[in-house]
Amino acid sequence: MADQQALKVEAAREALKFVEDGMRLGIGTGSTAAEFVRLLAERVADGLSIIGVPTSERTAKLCRELGVPLTSLEETPELDLGVDGADEIGPGLSLMKGGGGALLREKIVAAACRDFIVIADETKHVETLGRFPLPIEINEFGRGATSAAISRAAKKLGLSGEIRLRERDGKPFETDGGHLILDASFGRIPEPRALSDALHAIPGVVEHGLFLDMAGRAVLAGAQGVRTIQA
C-alpha cells in the first residue's frame, strides 16, 4: 500500500491540472486540501494568476504563508472552481465532510463554485456513507434540545447511535463561525437525502456534513495510480 500522505499529494497534483490562469478558486480545509495549497503556491510563484476564497482560518493562514492571493465571497461571490477533500465519498459523489470542523464554510464556498472537485486517497471511497460519524454544526443555545431533536429525526429514518459533542483539549470545539459540532455515529446512511432534509428542518441545526449533488468529479489516488470519477 502506498504511503497515504503521498497519495494525498498525488490527488492534489491531479486536481491542479484543472486550474487555469485567471480562475477564482474555492480552497478547502484538511490535510489533502493543504497539499493542494502547497502545490498551488508553487504554480503561483511560477506566475499563475488566481485568486482564492479559503474555507477556514487555518487554510487562510497557510495560503498567506505560501503567497496564495486571497479574496472573500463578499468581494468575489461567484467562483470558477472549488477543490476540497472529504471524509467519505459515496454513490453519486455524495460526500461526508466536516471532520476538520469547517463544514459550514466549506458548503457555502462549494455552493458558490461553478465546478467542484473533491480530492482524496482511495480509502475514502465507500459504498454507503456512514462509516465516519456525521458532523452536525449547531447553535450553542439549546444544544441539549437540538441533540434530542436530531435523535428523534434519525429514529424516524431507522438510524440510531451515539451523538457526541466534539471537544478539543477538554473543552467544546468551536467552529470559525462560533458554533458547536455534534458527531453522530449513525452507521450506514442508506438515504442521505432524507436525513439531510430532516436535519435542515430542526431549529438549532446550522448545517451538516452531507454534501449532496455538489461535486462534479472526484480525484482518487491509490496504489495503482490516480483515477477520476465523474458525477
Order of alpha helices (4+ residues) and beta strands (2+ residues): alpha-beta-alpha-beta-alpha-beta-beta-beta-alpha-beta-beta-alpha-beta-beta-beta-beta-alpha-beta-beta-beta-beta
